[in-house]
Amino acid sequence: MGNQYDRQLSLEVSDAANPFASTQAVDSTTIGTTTTFGDAGDTTTKIEFGLPTPGSSAVKGGTRPTAGFKITFNVRRGDTQTPNSLDVTIYNLSEETMNQVSTKEFRTIKLQAGYPGNFGLLFQGEIKQVRKGRTDAKDSYLTITAADGDSAYNYSAMALTLAAGSKPTDSIQQIVKSMASGAVSRGYTPDLPANGFVRNRVFWGMTKDELYDFCEAYDLTASIQDGKLTFIPNQGYIPGKAVVISPQTGLLSVPEQTQNGIECAVLLNPNIKIGQLVQLQNTAINQLRYGVDLGSQGANYQLTKTVKLNAQGLYYVLAADHVGDTRGPPWETKLTLLSVDAQIPQSQISRTNIQPGTTAIRRN
């Protein structure tokens, strides 16, 4: 699992609309410094901490956190239409760097972090706000708030008609095309019906509303994950090998059955993705206390369906929050999970979660 010093972090901010599509070289530096470099007029600032990261010799293995910047981060990810978000705070940057980031209208940010052998992308998206401040007379900070696909989700619009005979995949193509200006591309899409529309299909209005209507019609959940518009069947999940969670692989807390799902914390793991499966292995789960009064009986029955335990330990990742402090305790990924065969009534799913066309989600 590694101790609290065996960890690494890479943070990039750029004034390019989509600077992460191609790899750019970074000059070697010493730990706790920033490197600025340009590409076709774009500027990127990179801050690194911890062990060597792929493609960079900027930091040295075994360096204690106090040798570099104090950086805190909180990434919130879920399977809802509402964009994922990031808050990252860097302490005691030079005044020049703080001014550069806060005044050059940097547009995008990318955060990678992890432990040895498990370093990866936690977040990339658009910078929405940059704030400067001080905790006391000695220490200053810069806080960046960002959202994944925020402009594409909130401001994209559609005005077109698909001819009769067009297929559901044609609708997805047009929805993604309308979001392209916000640097959103197509992500995972399940198999959809091959039959075409009987009549013309009109798209008119905000893309997020058209997206909601499309997902309702085909029993899907849609969300933007790392700049990709992802579709997941309400009765399914994204295929792939389930990430095993156990005390041996980084489980930090006893999983807790709550009204929101199964909640637990693991050592920071960028491989845990929204909509995929994890397997809770060889671990006990603290079970939920149900109400004993007569009025709670209906809610109790529903909870046995929505937040049930799974005999095989297979769970769908509903939410994953990545939290860390370069001078604090071990970095964590806080999970909210649903049993792979959970049943969620339509009445309990908000519009931002995309209401399904059937009465329940069945992941079995």
C-alpha positions, 0 to 999 in steps of 0.5 A: 500500500505504501506509506504517506511519503511514497506518493506523487502528484502532478498538477497542470494549468493551461490557457489552451482550450484542450491542451491534454490531447497531446504530450508536451515535454517538460524541462527537469526542475527541482522539487517544489518549483514550477516549469512554464513552457509554450506550444503554438502560443499556449502556456502551461504551468506544471507543479509536481510533488513526490516521486518521479512521474512518467516523462519527468525527472522533476522530483526525487524518490523518497522525498518527504512532503515538507520538501515541496509545496503544500497542496490539498485537493478534493475531486468530486465525481459521480454518475449524474449529469451535473459536472464533476468538480475539483478544488485544489489549493497550493500554498506559498507559491511565488507572487509571480506564479500566483499572478500568472495563474490568476490573471492570464485567464488559464482555462484548463487544469489537469490533476494526476496523483497516486502511489507507486505503481498506481499513478493516474488521472484524477481530474481534468476540466475547465477552470471556473474560479481562481482565488488568492488569500492568506491563512496568516501573516506567513502563509499565502494560498491559491485555490482553483475551482474547476468543473469537467465539461462545464461549458459544454454542459451548461451552454451547448444548444442544438437546432437540427432535424434528423431524417426518418430512419436515423438511428439512436447512434446518430442522435448521440453523434449530434449531441456530442457534436454540439458539445465539441466547442466545450472540448467534450468528445464521445466516451463509452456507449453501450449497444443501442437498438439498430432500428431507425426512427419512424418519423423525423427527430427534431433537436431544438433547445439546450443540449442538456435537455435533449440529452435528458430526453434521449437518456429517458427514451433509451433507459440510460444514464449520461455523465461527463467523465474526463471530457468524454460524454459517457452513457451507461445503461440503467440496468448495467455498467461499463464492462471491464475487470472489477477493481478488488477492494480489501484491506490488502489492496488499500481499504482504509475503513469498514464499509458502511451501509447507509441510505445513500449506498455502501460507503467506504474509503480506500487508499487513493486509487485513480483506477476506480472509475464511475460506472464500473464495478468494484469487488469488496473482498473478504471484508465485513460491512456495518449494516444499516439500522432500520426504523422500528416504528410503523411509519418506517416500514415502507421506507425500510422495504424500499431500502432493502432493494436500493442499498442491499448487500451483494453476496458476491461483493460486486458493486457499481461505483456511484460516486468517487471523491479523491481527497489529499493533502501533501503534508497530511494523512494518506490520500483517500478515495471515498466511495459510494457504491450500489449493489450490482443488482440494486433496484432504484425507484424512479421517484428516488432519481432526480433529473440530474441523475436522469430518470429511467424510462422503467420503474427501477434500475437493475444491474444484474 
